[in-house]
Amino acid sequence: MLRTLVPTSGDWLEVASGTGEHTAHFAAAFPALRFQPTDFDPAALASIDGWAADAGLTNVAPARRLDASSDTWPVDAVDVIYNANMIHISPWACCLGLLRGAARHLRPGGLLITYGPYRIGGAHTAPSNEAFDASLRQRDPSWGVRDLEAVLEAAESQGLKLAARHAMPANNQLLVLGLAAP
């Protein structure tokens, strides 16, 4: 799906890279893109760098610590911001920060792409997502599967418009958001 969406060259920022597996996979698939992986957890940074080194990737910068909820990010302008599986496993403030950060750091024509489960029309898309949501909220009441409409409303408040939504495996959604024209 991403091959049809992202530019063939430019700068890609991954927010919440986790172990670094996604970065390594995408950097190998898009060798003309420059990747900047990030994560909030300082312990994840070594893993991210390890995945890139093990794959021999030269288009991946050293991982940086980034707090998505912060209004100060350690990055410049980028063409793509990719975020998988963070919005629901973090406080709502992180989702809002991601959207603010995308509005600040995306170049004209840039894309924010998110991946994960969402409730749509106030309802879970599958019983497994409902159980997952309950599990998340039990671990931390500030976590949980978000309402798609609330995320899109918050995105629009930052000048980000939904360009596409794609149903993905395991009841996940891929959202593609772009900056609205001034």
C-alpha positions as CSV (number, residue, x, y, z in Angstrom):
1,M,0.0,0.0,0.0
2,L,2.8,2.4,0.9
3,R,4.4,2.1,-2.5
4,T,1.3,3.8,-4.0
5,L,1.3,6.6,-1.5
6,V,4.8,7.8,-0.6
7,P,7.3,9.7,-2.8
8,T,10.3,7.7,-4.2
9,S,12.8,10.1,-2.6
10,G,12.8,12.6,0.2
11,D,12.8,12.5,4.0
12,W,10.8,10.1,6.1
13,L,10.3,10.5,9.9
14,E,9.0,7.6,11.9
15,V,7.4,8.6,15.2
16,A,7.5,5.8,17.8
17,S,9.8,3.4,15.9
18,G,9.7,0.8,18.7
19,T,12.2,-1.9,18.1
20,G,13.2,-0.5,14.6
21,E,11.8,-3.4,12.6
22,H,9.5,-1.1,10.6
23,T,12.2,1.3,9.8
24,A,14.6,-1.4,8.6
25,H,11.9,-2.9,6.4
26,F,10.8,0.4,4.9
27,A,14.3,1.7,4.4
28,A,15.2,-1.4,2.5
29,A,12.1,-1.1,0.4
30,F,12.6,2.7,-0.3
31,P,16.4,3.1,-0.7
32,A,16.1,6.7,-2.1
33,L,14.3,7.9,1.0
34,R,16.2,9.1,4.0
35,F,14.8,7.7,7.2
36,Q,14.8,9.3,10.7
37,P,13.6,6.9,13.3
38,T,12.5,8.1,16.7
39,D,11.1,6.8,19.9
40,F,10.2,8.2,23.4
41,D,11.8,5.2,25.2
42,P,15.6,5.8,25.3
43,A,16.1,2.0,25.6
44,A,14.4,1.5,22.2
45,L,17.0,3.7,20.4
46,A,19.8,1.1,20.5
47,S,17.4,-1.6,19.1
48,I,16.4,0.7,16.3
49,D,20.0,1.5,15.4
50,G,20.8,-2.3,15.7
51,W,18.1,-3.2,13.1
52,A,19.5,-0.6,10.7
53,A,23.1,-1.7,11.2
54,D,22.3,-5.4,10.9
55,A,20.5,-4.7,7.6
56,G,23.5,-2.6,6.3
57,L,21.2,0.3,5.6
58,T,22.9,3.6,4.7
59,N,19.7,5.6,4.4
60,V,18.8,5.5,8.1
61,A,20.0,8.2,10.4
62,P,20.8,7.3,14.1
63,A,17.6,7.1,16.1
64,R,16.6,10.1,18.1
65,R,14.5,10.5,21.2
66,L,11.2,12.2,20.5
67,D,8.2,12.9,22.8
68,A,5.3,13.1,20.4
69,S,3.3,15.2,22.8
70,S,6.1,17.9,22.9
71,D,5.9,21.0,20.9
72,T,9.7,20.7,20.3
73,W,10.8,17.9,18.0
74,P,14.5,17.2,17.1
75,V,13.9,17.1,13.4
76,D,13.6,19.4,10.4
77,A,11.0,19.4,7.6
78,V,10.1,16.0,6.1
79,D,8.0,14.6,3.3
80,V,6.5,11.7,5.2
81,I,5.7,11.2,8.8
82,Y,4.8,7.6,9.6
83,N,3.3,6.4,12.9
84,A,2.2,2.8,13.6
85,N,0.5,1.6,16.7
86,M,1.1,4.6,19.0
87,I,-2.1,6.5,19.1
88,H,-3.9,3.9,21.1
89,I,-1.0,2.9,23.3
90,S,-0.3,6.3,24.6
91,P,-2.3,9.2,26.2
92,W,-4.5,11.3,23.9
93,A,-2.0,14.1,24.3
94,C,0.4,12.1,22.2
95,C,-2.1,11.9,19.4
96,L,-2.7,15.6,19.6
97,G,1.1,16.2,19.7
98,L,1.6,14.0,16.6
99,L,-0.9,16.1,14.7
100,R,0.6,19.4,15.8
101,G,4.1,18.1,14.9
102,A,3.0,17.0,11.5
103,A,1.5,20.4,10.8
104,R,4.8,22.0,11.9
105,H,7.3,19.6,10.1
106,L,5.6,18.4,6.9
107,R,6.8,20.0,3.7
108,P,4.2,21.2,1.3
109,G,2.6,18.1,-0.2
110,G,3.9,16.0,2.7
111,L,1.9,13.1,4.2
112,L,1.2,11.9,7.8
113,I,0.4,8.2,7.6
114,T,-0.9,6.4,10.7
115,Y,-1.6,2.7,11.1
116,G,-3.6,1.0,13.8
117,P,-7.1,0.2,15.1
118,Y,-9.8,2.8,15.3
119,R,-13.5,2.8,16.4
120,I,-15.6,4.0,13.5
121,G,-19.0,5.7,14.1
122,G,-18.5,5.1,17.9
123,A,-18.2,1.3,17.4
124,H,-15.3,-1.2,17.3
125,T,-14.7,-2.7,13.9
126,A,-14.3,-6.2,15.4
127,P,-14.8,-8.0,18.7
128,S,-11.0,-8.5,18.9
129,N,-10.5,-4.7,18.8
130,E,-13.1,-4.3,21.6
131,A,-11.2,-6.8,23.7
132,F,-7.9,-5.1,22.9
133,D,-9.3,-1.7,23.8
134,A,-10.5,-3.1,27.2
135,S,-7.0,-4.6,27.8
136,L,-5.3,-1.3,27.0
137,R,-7.6,0.8,29.3
138,Q,-7.1,-1.7,32.1
139,R,-3.3,-1.3,31.8
140,D,-3.6,2.5,31.6
141,P,-6.9,4.4,31.6
142,S,-5.3,7.1,29.3
143,W,-4.8,4.5,26.6
144,G,-7.4,3.0,24.2
145,V,-8.6,2.5,20.7
146,R,-9.5,6.0,19.5
147,D,-12.6,7.2,17.7
148,L,-11.6,7.8,14.0
149,E,-13.9,10.9,13.9
150,A,-12.2,12.4,17.0
151,V,-8.7,11.9,15.4
152,L,-9.9,13.4,12.1
153,E,-11.5,16.4,13.9
154,A,-8.2,17.0,15.8
155,A,-6.3,16.6,12.6
156,E,-8.4,19.2,10.8
157,S,-7.9,21.7,13.6
158,Q,-4.2,21.5,12.6
159,G,-4.8,21.9,8.9
160,L,-4.5,18.2,8.1
161,K,-7.1,16.7,5.8
162,L,-7.9,13.0,5.3
163,A,-6.7,12.1,1.8
164,A,-7.4,8.4,2.1
165,R,-8.4,5.6,4.5
166,H,-7.5,2.0,3.8
167,A,-8.8,-1.1,5.7
168,M,-5.8,-3.2,6.6
169,P,-5.3,-6.7,8.0
170,A,-6.2,-7.5,11.6
171,N,-9.0,-4.8,11.7
172,N,-6.5,-2.0,11.4
173,Q,-6.8,1.2,9.3
174,L,-4.2,3.1,7.4
175,L,-4.9,6.9,7.5
176,V,-3.3,9.2,5.0
177,L,-3.4,12.9,6.0
178,G,-2.1,15.9,4.1
179,L,-1.7,19.5,4.9
180,A,-4.7,21.5,3.6
181,A,-3.9,24.3,1.1
182,P,-3.5,27.7,2.8
